[in-house]
Amino acid sequence: MARKEICTICIALILIMLAAPAVSASKDPLTDLKSAISSFDDPHMDADDLAFYLATHDFDAKPRGSYVEVGIGEKICKLTPNGSAPGLCTIAF
């Protein structure tokens, strides 16, 4: 292959990789939250651990004793760690 063809292919691949995250990104923060908490189980996770995990995933999470408050737009969700149940926590509004 000629150098020009290789450069064209590389540029096309870079543009595709840059466009992929924008296409797959969710516009619904609640969907993003549900995805984050259902991604794995941790029976030893407490409210502080859960708040830290959510904060590192760009959620406005604050531990409040045995549960975590998460701001989703104008709503406040109450997340309680699940223990041995599937997912990390349950969500209440």
C-alpha positions as CSV (number, residue, x, y, z in Angstrom):
1,M,0.0,0.0,0.0
2,A,1.1,3.5,-0.7
3,R,1.8,5.8,2.2
4,K,-1.2,8.1,1.3
5,E,-3.6,5.1,1.4
6,I,-2.3,4.1,4.8
7,C,-2.6,7.6,6.2
8,T,-6.2,7.8,4.9
9,I,-7.1,4.5,6.5
10,C,-5.5,5.6,9.8
11,I,-7.4,8.9,9.8
12,A,-10.7,7.1,9.1
13,L,-10.1,4.7,12.0
14,I,-9.3,7.5,14.4
15,L,-12.4,9.4,13.4
16,I,-14.5,6.2,13.9
17,M,-13.0,5.6,17.4
18,L,-13.6,9.3,18.4
19,A,-17.3,9.1,17.3
20,A,-18.1,5.8,19.0
21,P,-18.3,7.1,22.6
22,A,-20.6,9.9,21.5
23,V,-22.9,7.4,19.8
24,S,-23.1,5.0,22.7
25,A,-23.4,7.6,25.5
26,S,-26.7,7.6,27.3
27,K,-28.6,10.9,27.6
28,D,-30.6,9.6,30.6
29,P,-28.7,9.9,33.9
30,L,-31.1,7.4,35.6
31,T,-30.2,4.8,32.9
32,D,-26.5,5.5,33.5
33,L,-27.1,5.1,37.3
34,K,-28.9,1.8,36.9
35,S,-26.1,0.5,34.6
36,A,-23.4,1.5,37.1
37,I,-25.1,-0.2,40.0
38,S,-26.0,-3.4,38.1
39,S,-22.5,-3.9,36.7
40,F,-21.3,-6.1,39.5
41,D,-22.1,-7.4,43.0
42,D,-20.2,-6.6,46.2
43,P,-21.9,-8.1,49.4
44,H,-19.4,-6.2,51.6
45,M,-20.1,-2.7,50.2
46,D,-21.5,-0.2,52.7
47,A,-23.0,3.2,52.1
48,D,-19.6,5.0,52.2
49,D,-18.1,2.6,49.7
50,L,-21.2,2.9,47.4
51,A,-21.0,6.8,47.6
52,F,-17.3,6.7,46.7
53,Y,-17.9,4.3,43.8
54,L,-20.7,6.5,42.4
55,A,-18.7,9.7,42.9
56,T,-15.9,8.2,40.9
57,H,-18.4,7.5,38.1
58,D,-19.5,11.2,38.0
59,F,-22.6,11.0,40.1
60,D,-23.5,13.5,42.8
61,A,-23.5,10.9,45.7
62,K,-23.5,11.6,49.4
63,P,-23.5,8.9,52.2
64,R,-26.3,9.4,54.7
65,G,-25.8,6.8,57.4
66,S,-27.0,3.4,55.9
67,Y,-28.0,4.8,52.5
68,V,-26.7,7.1,49.8
69,E,-28.4,10.2,48.3
70,V,-27.8,10.7,44.6
71,G,-29.0,13.8,42.7
72,I,-30.4,13.0,39.3
73,G,-31.5,16.3,37.8
74,E,-34.1,17.6,40.1
75,K,-34.8,14.3,41.7
76,I,-33.0,12.8,44.8
77,C,-32.6,9.1,44.8
78,K,-32.1,7.0,47.9
79,L,-29.8,4.0,47.3
80,T,-29.5,1.3,49.9
81,P,-26.6,-1.3,49.6
82,N,-28.0,-4.7,48.8
83,G,-25.6,-6.9,50.7
84,S,-25.8,-10.4,49.1
85,A,-28.7,-9.6,46.7
86,P,-27.9,-9.0,43.0
87,G,-26.5,-5.5,42.1
88,L,-24.9,-3.0,44.4
89,C,-28.1,-1.4,45.8
90,T,-31.8,-0.7,45.5
91,I,-33.1,2.6,44.3
92,A,-36.0,4.5,45.9
93,F,-37.3,8.0,44.9
